[in-house]
Amino acid sequence: MGPIHSKRFRRTPQVVLIGLDSAGKSTLIYRLRRGVVMETSPTVGFNVVRLELDKKTALTVWDVGGQGSMRSHWTHYLEGSGALVFVVDAGDRARMDEAKKALKTVLRDHHARDVPLLVLANKSDLPNSLTIGEVSEQLDLQSYTDRVWEIQACSALNGLGLNQAFLSVARMIQKK
Ligand code: G3D
């Protein structure tokens, strides 16, 4: 990252985007992308996107990858982040337990303390996708009593719910 970029991007709140592989993170970033993709690292494979939600609200979203080998690094990115967005494939019942465990592990880390969480129940366009109530239950979100969290449905494929979701993220950060 060049010095000019880093200065410019430091001013906006940072959001870390995580989730299992295939949850839809890359598709989501692709959808959200309006301006420049600041950096894509071929070695680590993460994407960084600056989101202009409205005239006064911008976020920098970091997609830090979801494959098994990457998961141990998730918490590293949380330091200094305003919020955590956990993307889950609401159509994949078989991997809900894995998603629940991955989320639990991240939130247990001290870097994640006090970081608001938005769960994105992605792939809501699929006819068999779980509702946000069902996803909440599967991920055991009710157990996170000492954390600010929200859940929203979206489709990274057709863009439905995305803007609203990230406006919620911005609001959660402002409230903090
Ligand atoms: P990842 O970056 O989290 O690993 P990807 O996930 O963005 O690569 O998405 C994995 C697959 O899910 C892709 O399909 C992608 O098109 C699909 N996908 C992502 N978001 C949605 C969504 O909202 N709805 C639907 N129906 N599919 C979605 P392929 O076939 O390319 O593997």
Residues whose N, C-alpha, C, O or C-beta is under 5 A from the ligand:
A	BS01	G3D	L20 D21 S22 A23 G24 K25 S26 T27 L28 N122 K123 S124 D125 C154 S155 A156 L157
